[in-house]
Amino acid sequence: MFFSPRDREIFILFQTWIDIHSYQDQRIFLKNHPELFDPQYSSALNKQVEEYVESQVGTLTAWEEIHNFLLILLQSYEAGGSSEAIDTAFVNLFSGFSLDLPAWLEEATVQLDMLGTGSQTAKQRVHLLSQLIKHVKSEPGILPPIIASLSIDLARALFEMPSDSDHALKMKYDQAIAACGEALNVYSPMYCPIQYALGLMLLGNIYRHHPDGEERINIETAIQCHSAAHTIYTHIHFPLQWAFICNTLGGYFMDRIEGDKYQNIQIAISYYTQSLQVVTQKNAYEVWLSLQVYMGIAYERLAMGGYTQQHRDYALQAIPYFEQVLGMAPSSKMQMRALLNLGNALLHLDRLPDAIANYLQALTLCSKETDLVTWATLQMNLGVA
């Protein structure tokens, strides 16, 4: 494709834009350079970005990050190119924190970034975010997307926060659901659908792990949340995120209580297969390895449904997935899981010596103290074999 000097200038301008450090400054830059979303340059810009990604970036994750900026240009143009349209496009892709924040809130977000994520700092983040939300709700002029983004972060911190009792566990999940509800009252499928989908996925994860209520209903709620998010994170615009949601839905259908057990497993296999159309060893190695184990387990569970030739075929289909994982030097935990389930598939095929060898090898990777459930399962399976 031929690129004119002006096409090249627009691409350089695009590179300058995405290299700017903060979303706030990127937003201001775009408002000052509306030529970036001028449709007469969009085709050439997309092609140049595609060539740049193929030659310089390589990974699908990095491609999605750059593609987000192209989506901002498209959404800004489609919404009329106004200042408000650009603000909304940034909120949709990068949350309410991409808007102009008061200095005190900007400082607080820096503190939050320093705390990071995970269970170790979750309690500190819950305290800080709770105080911030209380403050912003009493502060005039704070825009709803900013409050919604704080609520999403609070829900995530609550979800990650360790609990020292069943009562505390239930309370934190209830609070996390309420915080998600606050955000989902702001975002919708029409207004900032990406942020809406992120809120739905977090809500689904919370319900799946909630210790209270009927597990069947909690799983159905989790499936509904992720299914709705799946229609927003499309394969075309967000291939990797789309694949990750497929992966999660596959897990939910493996655990599903509602409906026919074996039909649910077949649906799970369908989701895992879709995920593997995108996830590769190159772009998401650990996820790819996990999917091999999940596929193997799904076929192994189908095999447990009877002793016909079809059930033997399911066991045979499971084996290559486990063997592929074991040939890739996985983590000890993943290796142990593959060995255990490979042993189960071999046991179903009456290959007792091979099954026992896998169970014994798995036992070298776990103990009664480190993983009581797996250790007990292996002891029981060895007794059966």
C-alpha positions as CSV (number, residue, x, y, z in Angstrom):
1,M,0.0,0.0,0.0
2,F,1.3,3.5,-0.9
3,F,1.6,6.0,1.9
4,S,1.7,9.7,1.1
5,P,3.9,12.1,3.0
6,R,0.8,13.3,4.9
7,D,-0.1,9.6,5.8
8,R,3.4,9.3,7.3
9,E,3.0,12.5,9.3
10,I,-0.3,11.2,10.7
11,F,1.4,7.9,11.7
12,I,4.3,9.8,13.4
13,L,1.7,11.9,15.2
14,F,-0.1,8.7,16.3
15,Q,3.2,7.3,17.7
16,T,3.8,10.6,19.6
17,W,0.3,10.4,21.0
18,I,0.5,6.8,22.4
19,D,4.0,7.5,23.9
20,I,2.7,10.2,26.1
21,H,2.9,9.1,29.7
22,S,-0.5,9.8,31.2
23,Y,-4.0,9.2,29.9
24,Q,-5.0,12.8,30.9
25,D,-2.3,14.2,28.7
26,Q,-3.1,11.8,25.9
27,R,-6.7,13.0,26.0
28,I,-5.7,16.6,25.8
29,F,-3.3,15.8,22.9
30,L,-6.1,14.2,20.9
31,K,-8.4,17.2,21.5
32,N,-5.6,19.4,20.0
33,H,-5.0,17.0,17.0
34,P,-8.4,15.9,15.7
35,E,-6.8,15.1,12.4
36,L,-5.9,11.8,14.1
37,F,-9.4,10.6,13.7
38,D,-10.1,12.2,10.3
39,P,-11.6,9.4,8.2
40,Q,-9.5,10.3,5.2
41,Y,-6.4,9.1,7.0
42,S,-7.9,6.1,8.9
43,S,-7.2,3.4,6.4
44,A,-3.6,4.4,5.9
45,L,-3.1,4.8,9.6
46,N,-4.6,1.4,10.4
47,K,-2.3,-0.3,7.8
48,Q,0.8,1.5,9.1
49,V,-0.1,0.5,12.7
50,E,-0.6,-3.1,11.6
51,E,2.8,-3.2,9.8
52,Y,4.5,-1.6,12.9
53,V,3.0,-4.1,15.2
54,E,4.0,-7.1,13.1
55,S,7.6,-5.8,12.8
56,Q,8.2,-4.3,16.2
57,V,5.8,-5.6,18.8
58,G,5.0,-9.2,18.2
59,T,2.8,-10.2,21.1
60,L,-1.0,-10.2,21.0
61,T,-1.2,-8.4,24.3
62,A,0.9,-5.5,23.0
63,W,-1.2,-5.5,19.8
64,E,-4.4,-5.1,21.9
65,E,-2.8,-2.2,23.9
66,I,-2.1,-0.3,20.6
67,H,-5.4,-1.3,19.1
68,N,-7.1,0.4,22.1
69,F,-5.9,3.7,20.8
70,L,-7.3,3.0,17.4
71,L,-10.6,2.2,19.0
72,I,-10.5,5.6,20.8
73,L,-10.0,7.3,17.5
74,L,-12.9,5.4,15.9
75,Q,-15.3,6.0,18.9
76,S,-14.4,9.6,19.1
77,Y,-15.1,10.1,15.4
78,E,-18.4,8.1,15.5
79,A,-19.6,10.1,18.5
80,G,-19.0,13.4,16.6
81,G,-15.4,14.2,17.5
82,S,-16.4,16.7,20.3
83,S,-14.5,17.1,23.5
84,E,-17.2,15.1,25.4
85,A,-16.9,12.3,22.8
86,I,-13.1,12.1,23.3
87,D,-13.6,12.0,27.1
88,T,-16.2,9.2,26.9
89,A,-13.9,7.2,24.6
90,F,-11.1,7.5,27.1
91,V,-13.3,6.5,30.0
92,N,-14.6,3.5,28.1
93,L,-11.1,2.1,27.4
94,F,-9.1,3.4,30.4
95,S,-11.7,4.1,33.2
96,G,-12.8,7.3,34.9
97,F,-9.2,7.9,36.1
98,S,-8.4,9.1,32.6
99,L,-10.5,12.2,33.3
100,D,-9.1,15.4,35.0
101,L,-8.8,14.6,38.7
102,P,-8.5,17.0,41.7
103,A,-4.9,17.2,42.9
104,W,-5.7,15.3,46.1
105,L,-7.3,12.5,44.2
106,E,-4.4,12.4,41.7
107,E,-2.1,11.9,44.7
108,A,-4.3,9.1,46.1
109,T,-4.3,7.2,42.8
110,V,-0.5,7.3,42.8
111,Q,-0.6,5.8,46.3
112,L,-3.0,3.1,44.9
113,D,-0.6,2.4,42.0
114,M,2.3,2.0,44.5
115,L,0.3,-0.5,46.5
116,G,-0.4,-2.6,43.4
117,T,-2.7,-5.5,43.5
118,G,-3.0,-8.8,45.3
119,S,-3.9,-10.1,48.8
120,Q,-0.9,-8.6,50.6
121,T,-1.9,-4.9,50.1
122,A,-5.7,-5.6,49.7
123,K,-6.6,-4.4,53.3
124,Q,-4.7,-1.1,52.8
125,R,-6.4,-0.6,49.5
126,V,-9.8,-1.3,50.9
127,H,-9.3,1.3,53.7
128,L,-7.9,3.9,51.3
129,L,-10.6,3.4,48.6
130,S,-13.4,3.4,51.2
131,Q,-12.2,6.8,52.5
132,L,-11.8,8.2,48.9
133,I,-15.3,7.1,47.9
134,K,-16.7,8.7,51.0
135,H,-14.8,11.9,50.2
136,V,-15.7,12.2,46.5
137,K,-19.4,11.6,47.2
138,S,-19.3,14.8,49.4
139,E,-17.2,16.7,46.9
140,P,-19.0,18.8,44.3
141,G,-18.1,18.4,40.7
142,I,-16.7,14.9,40.8
143,L,-17.9,13.1,37.7
144,P,-19.8,9.7,38.1
145,P,-17.2,7.7,36.0
146,I,-14.5,8.6,38.6
147,I,-16.7,7.4,41.4
148,A,-17.5,4.3,39.4
149,S,-13.8,3.5,38.8
150,L,-13.1,3.9,42.5
151,S,-16.0,1.5,43.2
152,I,-14.6,-1.1,40.8
153,D,-11.2,-0.9,42.5
154,L,-12.8,-1.2,45.9
155,A,-14.8,-4.3,44.8
156,R,-11.5,-5.9,43.5
157,A,-9.6,-5.1,46.6
158,L,-12.4,-6.6,48.8
159,F,-12.4,-9.7,46.6
160,E,-8.6,-10.1,47.1
161,M,-8.6,-9.2,50.8
162,P,-8.0,-12.2,53.2
163,S,-10.6,-13.0,55.8
164,D,-10.1,-14.5,59.2
165,S,-13.6,-15.9,59.7
166,D,-16.7,-17.2,57.7
167,H,-18.6,-14.1,58.8
168,A,-15.9,-11.7,57.6
169,L,-15.7,-13.6,54.3
170,K,-19.4,-13.2,53.7
171,M,-19.4,-9.6,54.7
172,K,-16.5,-8.7,52.3
173,Y,-18.2,-10.4,49.4
174,D,-21.5,-8.6,50.1
175,Q,-19.6,-5.3,50.2
176,A,-17.8,-6.2,46.9
177,I,-21.2,-6.9,45.2
178,A,-22.5,-3.6,46.4
179,A,-19.4,-1.8,45.1
180,C,-19.8,-3.4,41.7
181,G,-23.5,-2.4,41.8
182,E,-22.4,1.3,42.3
183,A,-20.3,1.1,39.1
184,L,-22.8,-0.7,37.0
185,N,-25.3,2.0,37.9
186,V,-23.0,4.4,36.0
187,Y,-21.8,2.2,33.1
188,S,-24.1,0.4,30.7
189,P,-24.0,-1.4,27.4
190,M,-24.6,2.0,25.7
191,Y,-22.3,4.2,27.9
192,C,-18.7,2.9,28.3
193,P,-19.5,-0.7,27.5
194,I,-15.9,-1.9,28.1
195,Q,-16.0,-0.6,31.7
196,Y,-19.5,-2.2,32.0
197,A,-18.0,-5.5,30.9
198,L,-15.1,-5.3,33.4
199,G,-17.6,-4.7,36.2
200,L,-19.7,-7.6,35.0
201,M,-16.7,-10.0,35.0
202,L,-15.6,-8.9,38.5
203,L,-19.2,-9.4,39.7
204,G,-19.3,-12.8,38.2
205,N,-16.1,-13.8,39.9
206,I,-17.4,-12.6,43.2
207,Y,-20.6,-14.6,42.9
208,R,-18.7,-17.7,41.8
209,H,-16.6,-17.6,45.0
210,H,-19.3,-16.3,47.4
211,P,-19.7,-18.7,50.3
212,D,-23.3,-17.7,51.0
213,G,-26.5,-18.5,49.1
214,E,-27.2,-21.5,46.8
215,E,-24.1,-22.5,44.8
216,R,-26.2,-23.4,41.8
217,I,-27.7,-19.9,41.6
218,N,-24.3,-18.3,42.2
219,I,-22.8,-20.2,39.3
220,E,-25.7,-19.3,37.0
221,T,-25.2,-15.6,38.0
222,A,-21.5,-15.9,37.2
223,I,-22.3,-17.4,33.8
224,Q,-24.8,-14.7,33.0
225,C,-22.3,-12.0,33.9
226,H,-19.5,-13.4,31.8
227,S,-21.8,-14.2,28.9
228,A,-22.9,-10.6,28.8
229,A,-19.3,-9.4,28.9
230,H,-18.5,-11.8,26.1
231,T,-20.8,-10.0,23.7
232,I,-18.9,-6.7,24.4
233,Y,-15.4,-8.0,24.3
234,T,-15.6,-9.2,20.7
235,H,-13.2,-11.5,18.9
236,I,-12.5,-8.9,16.3
237,H,-11.5,-6.0,18.6
238,F,-10.3,-7.8,21.7
239,P,-9.1,-11.3,20.7
240,L,-7.1,-12.1,23.8
241,Q,-9.6,-10.8,26.3
242,W,-12.4,-12.6,24.3
243,A,-10.3,-15.8,24.6
244,F,-9.8,-15.3,28.4
245,I,-13.6,-15.0,28.9
246,C,-14.1,-18.2,26.9
247,N,-11.6,-19.8,29.3
248,T,-13.5,-18.6,32.3
249,L,-16.9,-19.6,30.9
250,G,-15.4,-23.1,30.2
251,G,-14.5,-23.4,33.9
252,Y,-18.0,-22.3,35.0
253,F,-19.7,-24.8,32.8
254,M,-17.4,-27.6,34.1
255,D,-18.6,-26.6,37.6
256,R,-22.2,-26.0,36.6
257,I,-24.9,-27.8,38.6
258,E,-27.9,-26.7,36.6
259,G,-28.7,-28.8,33.5
260,D,-27.2,-32.1,32.2
261,K,-23.7,-32.7,33.5
262,Y,-22.3,-34.1,30.3
263,Q,-23.9,-31.5,28.1
264,N,-22.3,-28.8,30.3
265,I,-18.9,-30.5,29.9
266,Q,-19.4,-30.4,26.1
267,I,-20.2,-26.7,26.3
268,A,-17.0,-26.2,28.4
269,I,-15.0,-28.0,25.7
270,S,-16.5,-25.7,23.1
271,Y,-15.4,-22.6,25.0
272,Y,-11.9,-24.0,25.6
273,T,-11.6,-24.8,21.9
274,Q,-12.6,-21.3,21.0
275,S,-10.0,-19.9,23.4
276,L,-7.3,-22.0,21.8
277,Q,-8.1,-20.4,18.5
278,V,-6.5,-17.3,19.9
279,V,-4.3,-18.4,22.8
280,T,-0.9,-19.8,21.8
281,Q,2.4,-20.8,23.4
282,K,3.8,-17.5,22.0
283,N,1.2,-15.0,23.1
284,A,0.0,-16.4,26.5
285,Y,2.2,-19.4,27.4
286,E,0.8,-20.1,30.9
287,V,-2.8,-19.7,29.8
288,W,-2.1,-22.0,26.9
289,L,-0.7,-24.7,29.3
290,S,-3.7,-24.4,31.6
291,L,-6.0,-24.8,28.6
292,Q,-4.3,-28.1,27.7
293,V,-4.9,-29.4,31.3
294,Y,-8.5,-28.1,31.2
295,M,-9.2,-29.8,27.9
296,G,-7.7,-33.1,29.1
297,I,-9.8,-32.9,32.3
298,A,-13.0,-32.2,30.4
299,Y,-12.5,-35.3,28.2
300,E,-11.5,-37.4,31.2
301,R,-14.7,-36.4,32.9
302,L,-16.7,-37.4,29.9
303,A,-15.0,-40.8,30.0
304,M,-16.1,-41.3,33.6
305,G,-19.8,-41.4,32.3
306,G,-19.6,-45.1,31.4
307,Y,-17.6,-47.9,29.9
308,T,-18.7,-47.9,26.2
309,Q,-16.3,-47.5,23.4
310,Q,-17.2,-43.9,23.2
311,H,-16.2,-43.4,26.8
312,R,-12.9,-45.1,26.1
313,D,-12.4,-42.8,23.1
314,Y,-13.0,-39.8,25.4
315,A,-10.2,-41.2,27.7
316,L,-7.9,-41.6,24.7
317,Q,-8.7,-38.0,23.7
318,A,-7.7,-36.7,27.1
319,I,-4.2,-38.4,27.2
320,P,-2.4,-36.2,24.5
321,Y,-3.4,-33.0,26.3
322,F,-1.7,-34.2,29.6
323,E,1.3,-35.6,27.8
324,Q,1.8,-32.3,26.0
325,V,1.8,-30.4,29.2
326,L,4.2,-32.8,30.9
327,G,6.6,-32.4,28.0
328,M,6.7,-28.7,28.5
329,A,8.3,-28.6,32.0
330,P,5.4,-26.9,33.7
331,S,5.2,-25.7,37.3
332,S,5.1,-28.4,39.9
333,K,1.4,-27.7,40.6
334,M,0.4,-28.0,37.0
335,Q,2.6,-31.0,36.5
336,M,0.9,-32.7,39.6
337,R,-2.5,-31.9,38.2
338,A,-1.6,-33.3,34.8
339,L,-0.2,-36.5,36.3
340,L,-3.2,-37.1,38.5
341,N,-5.7,-36.7,35.7
342,L,-3.5,-38.6,33.2
343,G,-3.6,-41.4,35.8
344,N,-7.4,-41.3,35.9
345,A,-7.6,-41.5,32.1
346,L,-5.2,-44.5,32.0
347,L,-7.1,-46.2,34.8
348,H,-10.3,-45.9,32.8
349,L,-8.5,-47.7,29.9
350,D,-7.4,-50.5,32.3
351,R,-3.8,-49.5,31.9
352,L,-3.2,-50.0,35.6
353,P,0.7,-50.0,35.8
354,D,0.8,-46.7,33.8
355,A,-1.9,-45.2,36.0
356,I,-0.1,-46.2,39.2
357,A,3.2,-44.8,37.9
358,N,1.6,-41.4,37.2
359,Y,-0.1,-41.4,40.6
360,L,3.2,-42.2,42.4
361,Q,5.0,-39.5,40.4
362,A,2.3,-37.0,41.3
363,L,2.7,-37.9,45.0
364,T,6.4,-36.8,44.8
365,L,5.1,-33.3,44.1
366,C,2.6,-32.9,47.0
367,S,2.2,-33.9,50.6
368,K,-0.5,-34.2,53.2
369,E,0.7,-30.9,54.7
370,T,0.9,-28.8,51.4
371,D,-2.2,-30.1,49.6
372,L,-4.4,-32.4,51.7
373,V,-7.2,-32.8,49.1
374,T,-4.9,-33.8,46.2
375,W,-2.9,-36.0,48.5
376,A,-6.0,-37.8,49.7
377,T,-7.3,-38.2,46.1
378,L,-4.1,-39.8,45.0
379,Q,-4.1,-42.2,48.0
380,M,-7.7,-43.2,47.1
381,N,-6.9,-43.6,43.4
382,L,-3.9,-45.7,44.2
383,G,-6.2,-47.9,46.4
384,V,-8.6,-48.3,43.5
385,A,-5.8,-49.1,41.0
